[in-house]
Amino acid sequence: MTPLLWTLVTIQIAMGAFDTFYHHEFTERLAWRPSQRHELKLHSLRNMLYALLFLVLGWLEVHGIFAIAIIAVLVVEVVITLMDFVEEDLSRKLPPSERINHTLLAINYGAILLLLLPVLIDWAMRPTAIEPAYVGLLSVFATASAIGAAVFGVRDIAAARRLGRMTSVPAATLVDKWPARQTVLVTGATGFIGSRLVASLTSSGHQVIALIRNPAKAEMLRPPITLITSLDQLPAETRIDAIVNLAGEPIGNGLWTETKRREILTSRVNMTTDIVRLIARLDRKPSVLVSGSAIGWYGLWQDQVLTESAKSHACFSHELCEAWESAAKPAGDLGVRVVYLRVGLVIGTDGGFITRMLTPFEFGLGGPIGSGKQWMSWIERDDLVRLIAHLIAKPELSGPINATAPIPVTNTTFTEELGRCLHRPAIVRIPAALLRSVGGDFAEELLLGGQRVLPNKALSNGFVFRHETLRSAFEAIL
């Protein structure tokens, strides 16, 4: 093999590794999406073929029937790749960066075949034999690449089998106690929580009006549904029984620069203000506004138990939640019952903070954050959807409601339970000093601080959590 051919192969491996780690693992999280089970099977088979090709071409020169076999492997790989392209288009919407990467991979692979096939054909014309062909560091690199491809091949087939065993609770069972058909306006309808809420409402026969900012995401919402891109599209005579406000710039997807803080704050306050304006001009007011907030309202209290009557400590999380709740408060002056939904860490495999933990934990690289003593007040996503439905149905509930499971845990316990459920160790601790130096207030408030929150009002009003313990939640979703 010529130096040019090895250069193209090296580029192919680098782009393939980027596609695997950045797209398949960290952004698309294919190993935890049941819809991608067949795609993972194709990836597994292709990775095993790559492992074989890297080992053979890195260490051997094959002649005769063995060269023909390698050509056959290349043909099979092309067929699998074409099947993968079709499967991807049918089962998910590829982000632009992944499409670009796939295009570059295809072009580079075509160049590799143009250079490699004449060599293999020449080898195929010779008497059948296998000769060593050590090429120094390139052989070592090929071996490392083969090992990596084989590891991910095994992992992908194991993930595909796991997805085949995973089941989800039917969405209709989450909203099944309302006495009559309701019309619910949902903002943030395509988000991690909003999409599941919308699915549960539509599956139960209720009418949903979904406010979406990105029409391209509309296809993820199950009909029948009314889609709007602005609240101004709703005329004054529109009948709305309840509003659930979940829209806002994600708080945990980037460091809290001044620009990021403004985006987080203004996105929530402006949306909530627009909702209050909508309520003011509706001929018939909704009975309730369930407006998003978070347990960050309380600030950082270390080990102190926090219920809805607790006070707050000043920090950015409190300022954000206080402004968010204050923006919803005027709806009460319009005769609407207002609920401030103070949400904890939401657990689910379709999104939320835990999705960033699954890949390192699955590869045995997970562990406590900092001291591990900080409290994590969590709630399983379906329980949160059920709680929202409960709040809408109970006219006696208003004001702040803690949306957390009854049994919060420390970060050490959380990581131990996640490791136990995945059958992996959880011993790779992330130093607090490192997180503080990189993340500042973001790390202090979201990762190292923690709150020990209890859902007193929900429990005293008869709400029953399906998952009171973290182990129950993990076993349900993982």
C-alpha positions as a printed Julia matrix, in Angstrom:
478×3 Matrix{Float64}:
   0.0     0.0    0.0
   1.31    3.45  -0.98
   1.88    6.37   1.42
  -1.03    8.24  -0.26
  -3.36    5.31   0.34
  -2.34    5.09   3.99
  -2.9     8.84   4.34
  -6.45    8.51   3.0
  -7.1     5.54   5.29
  -5.84    7.56   8.27
  -8.15   10.44   7.35
 -11.05    7.98   7.01
 -10.38    6.54  10.45
 -10.17   10.02  12.0
 -13.47   11.14  10.43
 -15.11    7.85  11.39
 -13.95    8.23  15.0
 -15.32   11.78  15.09
 -18.66   10.58  13.72
 -18.83    7.8   16.31
 -17.88    9.84  19.36
 -19.45   13.21  18.57
 -22.6    12.18  16.71
 -23.43    8.6   17.65
 -22.44    8.89  21.32
 -22.7    12.47  22.55
 -25.28   14.28  20.43
 -27.55   11.59  18.96
 -27.06    8.99  21.76
 -27.98    6.13  19.44
 -27.28    3.44  22.04
 -30.23    4.66  24.12
 -32.79    5.32  21.39
 -35.08    2.33  20.74
 -35.85    3.68  17.25
 -32.2     3.17  16.27
 -31.96   -0.51  17.1
 -31.57   -1.59  13.46
 -29.06    1.19  12.75
 -26.92   -0.06  15.64
 -26.96   -3.59  14.21
 -25.67   -2.25  10.89
 -22.99   -0.23  12.69
 -21.92   -3.31  14.63
 -21.49   -5.45  11.52
 -19.66   -2.69   9.67
 -17.29   -2.07  12.6
 -16.39   -5.75  12.73
 -15.58   -5.66   9.01
 -13.44   -2.57   9.56
 -11.56   -4.34  12.36
 -10.81   -7.23  10.0
  -9.68   -4.94   7.18
  -7.42   -2.86   9.43
  -5.67   -5.93  10.84
  -5.18   -7.58   7.46
  -3.99   -4.5    5.58
  -1.85   -3.32   8.5
   0.16   -6.51   8.87
  -0.28   -8.74   5.82
  -0.09   -8.91   2.06
  -2.74  -11.38   0.91
  -2.69  -13.08  -2.49
  -5.04  -15.24  -4.52
  -8.27  -16.33  -2.85
  -7.49  -14.25   0.22
  -7.32  -11.06  -1.85
 -10.65  -11.97  -3.45
 -12.09  -12.4    0.04
 -10.93   -8.9    0.99
 -12.58   -7.51  -2.16
 -15.79   -9.29  -1.15
 -15.55   -7.71   2.32
 -15.25   -4.26   0.71
 -18.33   -4.92  -1.41
 -20.3    -6.04   1.65
 -19.16   -2.91   3.51
 -20.47   -0.68   0.7
 -23.83   -2.5    0.75
 -24.08   -2.11   4.55
 -23.25    1.59   4.29
 -25.99    2.12   1.7
 -28.45    0.24   3.94
 -27.33    2.44   6.84
 -28.03    5.6    4.83
 -31.57    4.39   4.11
 -32.15    3.37   7.75
 -30.96    6.76   9.02
 -33.27    8.65   6.67
 -36.23    6.51   7.72
 -35.66    6.5   11.48
 -34.16    9.86  12.46
 -33.36   13.36  11.27
 -29.61   13.72  10.85
 -28.08   17.01  12.03
 -26.29   19.02   9.33
 -22.83   18.29  10.75
 -23.45   14.53  10.53
 -24.66   14.79   6.93
 -21.55   16.78   6.0
 -19.33   14.25   7.77
 -21.04   11.37   5.96
 -20.53   13.1    2.62
 -16.83   13.6    3.29
 -16.53    9.98   4.43
 -18.14    8.78   1.2
 -15.88   10.93  -1.0
 -12.73    9.86   0.84
 -13.8     6.21   0.81
 -14.31    6.41  -2.94
 -10.74    7.67  -3.32
  -9.5     4.81  -1.13
 -11.27    2.25  -3.29
  -9.83    3.75  -6.47
  -6.33    3.26  -5.1
  -6.87    0.0   -3.2
  -8.83   -2.08  -5.73
  -6.02   -2.19  -8.37
  -3.66   -3.41  -5.63
  -6.1    -6.1   -4.5
  -6.78   -7.2   -8.09
  -3.04   -7.53  -8.65
  -2.76   -9.6   -5.47
  -5.73  -11.74  -6.53
  -3.9   -12.71  -9.76
  -0.99  -14.17  -7.8
  -0.83  -17.66  -6.23
  -2.76  -17.93  -2.99
  -0.5   -16.95  -0.09
  -0.25  -14.77   3.01
   2.93  -12.75   3.47
   3.86  -10.47   6.39
   3.98   -6.78   5.5
   4.93   -4.82   8.6
   4.94   -1.07   7.96
   6.15    0.27  11.29
   3.96    2.75  13.12
   1.26    2.38  10.49
   0.83   -1.27  11.51
   0.54   -0.2   15.14
  -1.99    2.47  14.19
  -3.98   -0.06  12.16
  -4.01   -2.43  15.15
  -5.24    0.3   17.5
  -7.94    1.23  14.99
  -8.99   -2.41  14.67
  -9.29   -2.75  18.43
 -11.39    0.44  18.62
 -13.66   -0.7   15.79
 -14.11   -4.12  17.4
 -14.92   -2.6   20.81
 -17.62   -0.4   19.33
 -18.88   -3.28  17.21
 -19.42   -5.39  20.34
 -20.88   -2.42  22.18
 -23.33   -1.6   19.36
 -24.73   -5.12  19.12
 -25.05   -5.25  22.92
 -26.85   -1.89  22.85
 -29.19   -3.12  20.09
 -30.1    -6.15  22.2
 -30.65   -3.93  25.24
 -32.96   -1.66  23.25
 -34.94   -4.74  22.27
 -35.55   -5.46  25.95
 -36.42   -1.89  26.91
 -40.1    -1.02  27.2
 -41.82    2.27  27.91
 -45.05    2.99  29.72
 -47.88    3.79  27.27
 -48.23    7.56  27.12
 -52.01    7.41  27.54
 -51.66    6.0   31.06
 -49.98    9.16  32.31
 -53.06   11.35  31.89
 -56.02    9.1   32.59
 -57.98   10.68  35.44
 -59.4    13.86  33.94
 -63.21   13.71  33.87
 -63.61   15.37  30.46
 -61.75   16.27  27.29
 -59.47   19.23  27.86
 -57.72   21.69  25.57
 -54.18   22.34  26.78
 -51.7    24.88  25.44
 -48.13   23.62  25.84
 -45.04   25.75  25.3
 -41.71   23.97  24.94
 -43.7    21.18  23.3
 -40.74   19.61  21.49
 -38.5    19.51  24.54
 -37.57   16.57  26.73
 -40.52   17.05  29.08
 -42.94   18.79  26.72
 -42.82   16.11  24.02
 -43.76   13.38  26.5
 -46.52   15.55  27.98
 -47.95   16.23  24.52
 -47.83   12.52  23.65
 -49.68   11.63  26.85
 -52.36   14.26  26.26
 -53.04   13.37  22.63
 -53.0     9.63  23.38
 -55.64   10.22  26.05
 -57.94   12.05  23.66
 -57.25   15.61  24.77
 -56.74   18.54  22.42
 -53.24   20.04  22.4
 -52.14   23.4   21.09
 -48.36   23.24  20.81
 -46.21   26.35  20.57
 -43.0    25.51  18.73
 -40.11   27.75  17.72
 -38.55   25.36  15.23
 -41.07   24.01  12.67
 -38.52   21.36  11.64
 -39.14   19.65  15.0
 -42.89   19.45  14.44
 -42.62   15.96  12.98
 -41.64   14.58  16.39
 -45.07   15.46  17.81
 -47.76   12.85  17.42
 -51.05   14.05  15.85
 -53.78   15.12  16.32
 -52.33   18.43  17.41
 -52.63   22.14  16.62
 -49.25   23.71  15.89
 -48.53   27.41  16.29
 -45.3    29.37  16.08
 -46.6    32.47  17.88
 -49.21   33.08  20.57
 -50.53   35.9   18.38
 -51.94   33.23  16.08
 -54.58   32.36  18.7
 -57.76   34.45  18.37
 -59.53   35.78  21.47
 -62.33   33.22  21.16
 -59.92   30.27  21.42
 -60.95   27.88  24.16
 -58.03   26.85  26.38
 -58.66   24.94  29.59
 -55.07   24.85  30.87
 -51.64   26.19  29.96
 -48.38   24.4   30.67
 -45.39   26.68  30.19
 -42.13   24.76  29.76
 -40.32   26.9   27.19
 -36.9    28.36  27.79
 -33.26   28.31  26.74
 -31.58   25.18  28.2
 -29.71   26.0   31.39
 -27.22   23.15  31.39
 -25.86   23.03  27.84
 -23.12   25.63  28.16
 -21.1    27.77  30.55
 -22.86   30.74  32.11
 -21.29   33.6   30.26
 -23.02   36.96  30.52
 -24.58   36.38  27.11
 -25.76   32.9   28.11
 -27.29   34.21  31.36
 -29.24   36.85  29.45
 -30.51   34.26  26.97
 -31.6    31.92  29.76
 -33.37   34.68  31.67
 -35.0    36.57  28.8
 -36.24   33.41  27.05
 -38.19   32.37  30.15
 -39.42   35.78  31.26
 -40.45   36.92  27.77
 -42.35   33.72  27.03
 -44.15   33.82  30.36
 -45.02   37.49  29.88
 -46.43   36.67  26.43
 -48.59   33.95  27.99
 -50.02   36.38  30.52
 -50.83   38.78  27.66
 -52.58   35.94  25.83
 -54.64   35.15  28.93
 -55.6    38.81  29.25
 -57.1    38.95  25.74
 -58.85   35.57  25.78
 -62.63   35.8   26.04
 -62.66   32.71  28.25
 -59.74   32.41  30.66
 -58.02   29.07  31.26
 -58.57   27.58  34.68
 -54.88   27.06  35.46
 -51.39   28.07  34.39
 -48.7    25.55  35.3
 -45.57   27.62  34.82
 -42.13   26.13  34.83
 -39.57   26.88  37.5
 -36.87   24.86  39.23
 -35.58   23.86  42.64
 -32.77   26.3   41.94
 -35.18   28.87  43.43
 -34.03   27.78  46.89
 -30.34   28.38  46.22
 -27.66   26.25  47.9
 -28.44   24.93  51.39
 -26.13   21.9   51.72
 -27.91   19.25  53.87
 -30.98   21.25  54.93
 -34.33   19.73  53.95
 -36.29   22.08  51.7
 -40.07   22.1   51.32
 -42.27   24.62  49.55
 -42.19   26.86  52.64
 -38.38   27.14  52.7
 -36.59   30.42  52.13
 -34.01   31.1   49.44
 -30.33   31.92  49.16
 -29.14   34.4   46.57
 -27.47   32.97  43.46
 -28.07   33.05  39.71
 -30.41   30.03  39.84
 -32.58   31.79  42.42
 -32.61   35.06  40.48
 -33.63   33.19  37.34
 -36.44   31.21  38.98
 -37.68   34.22  40.95
 -37.93   36.3   37.77
 -39.62   33.4   35.97
 -42.23   32.94  38.7
 -42.77   36.69  39.03
 -43.54   36.89  35.31
 -46.34   34.32  35.76
 -47.8    35.9   38.89
 -49.99   38.52  37.08
 -52.06   35.65  35.63
 -53.5    35.25  39.13
 -54.88   38.8   38.95
 -56.79   37.69  35.84
 -58.6    34.96  37.75
 -56.3    32.11  36.72
 -54.92   29.6   39.23
 -51.12   29.75  38.99
 -48.82   26.86  39.86
 -45.05   27.32  39.96
 -43.56   23.95  39.04
 -40.2    23.77  40.8
 -38.63   20.89  38.9
 -35.65   18.88  40.09
 -33.26   16.79  37.99
 -35.44   14.97  35.47
 -34.39   11.39  34.69
 -34.98    9.79  31.31
 -32.95    8.43  28.4
 -34.48   10.75  25.76
 -32.87   13.86  27.19
 -31.99   15.7   30.36
 -28.79   15.71  32.37
 -28.44   11.93  32.67
 -27.85   11.5   28.94
 -24.44   13.16  29.39
 -23.55   10.53  31.99
 -24.57    7.35  30.2
 -21.68    7.09  27.74
 -18.82    7.58  30.25
 -20.55    5.28  32.73
 -21.14    2.63  30.1
 -17.42    2.59  29.32
 -16.49    2.38  33.01
 -15.41    6.03  33.29
 -18.17    7.29  35.58
 -17.97    8.3   39.21
 -18.85   10.92  41.82
 -18.63   14.64  41.17
 -16.47   16.5   43.67
 -17.01   15.25  47.22
 -20.12   13.33  46.2
 -21.89   14.59  49.31
 -24.08   17.11  47.48
 -27.77   16.24  47.3
 -29.52   15.42  44.05
 -33.29   15.93  44.08
 -34.54   14.03  41.07
 -37.8    12.95  39.43
 -38.48   10.36  36.73
 -39.9    12.01  33.59
 -43.18   10.07  33.47
 -43.8    10.89  37.13
 -43.28   14.56  36.28
 -45.83   14.34  33.45
 -48.27   12.61  35.83
 -47.68   15.33  38.42
 -48.42   18.07  35.87
 -51.69   16.32  35.02
 -52.45   16.02  38.74
 -51.85   19.75  39.27
 -54.18   20.66  36.42
 -56.92   18.4   37.8
 -56.7    19.64  41.42
 -58.16   23.16  41.79
 -56.98   23.39  45.41
 -53.31   23.35  44.39
 -51.57   26.63  43.61
 -48.32   28.44  44.25
 -44.96   26.66  44.38
 -44.97   22.87  43.98
 -41.79   20.86  44.32
 -41.56   18.42  41.42
 -39.08   15.97  42.92
 -39.26   12.35  44.08
 -39.77   11.79  47.82
 -36.3    10.3   48.38
 -33.43   12.56  47.23
 -29.94   11.03  47.25
 -26.36   12.21  47.46
 -24.28   12.33  44.32
 -22.26    9.34  45.55
 -25.42    7.27  45.94
 -26.67    8.45  42.55
 -23.5     7.4   40.74
 -23.34    4.08  42.6
 -26.93    3.26  41.58
 -26.28    4.23  37.96
 -23.15    2.1   37.89
 -25.0    -0.83  39.49
 -27.82   -0.62  36.95
 -25.33   -0.53  34.05
 -23.13   -3.21  35.67
 -20.16   -0.86  35.62
 -17.82    0.57  38.28
 -18.4     4.16  39.38
 -15.01    5.12  40.77
 -13.62    7.82  38.44
 -14.14   10.91  40.57
 -14.18   14.36  38.93
 -12.27   16.87  41.12
 -14.3    19.81  42.37
 -11.4    22.2   41.85
 -11.22   21.28  38.18
 -14.96   21.87  37.7
 -14.83   25.21  39.51
 -11.88   26.4   37.45
 -13.61   25.51  34.2
 -17.29   26.08  34.99
 -17.41   28.76  37.69
 -20.96   29.39  38.94
 -22.32   26.85  36.46
 -20.32   24.1   38.16
 -20.97   25.4   41.67
 -24.74   25.62  41.34
 -25.58   22.75  38.98
 -22.9    20.17  39.77
 -21.38   20.77  43.19
 -24.05   22.57  45.23
 -27.23   20.55  45.17
 -30.5    20.8   47.11
 -32.29   18.35  49.38
 -35.89   18.97  48.3
 -39.06   17.16  49.35
 -42.44   17.31  47.49
 -44.59   17.99  50.55
 -47.53   19.63  48.78
 -47.82   16.92  46.13
 -47.71   14.14  48.72
 -50.16   15.8   51.08
 -52.59   16.25  48.18
 -52.63   12.55  47.37
 -50.17   12.3   44.49
 -48.53    8.87  44.37
 -45.13    8.54  42.74
 -44.56    5.43  40.67
 -40.85    5.79  41.32
 -40.07    6.9   44.85
 -36.58    5.39  44.81
 -33.76    6.0   42.39
 -33.3     2.27  41.84
 -36.91    1.93  40.74
 -36.49    4.83  38.28
 -33.26    3.49  36.8
 -34.66   -0.01  36.38
 -37.69    1.43  34.6
 -35.79    3.56  32.07
 -32.48    1.68  31.63
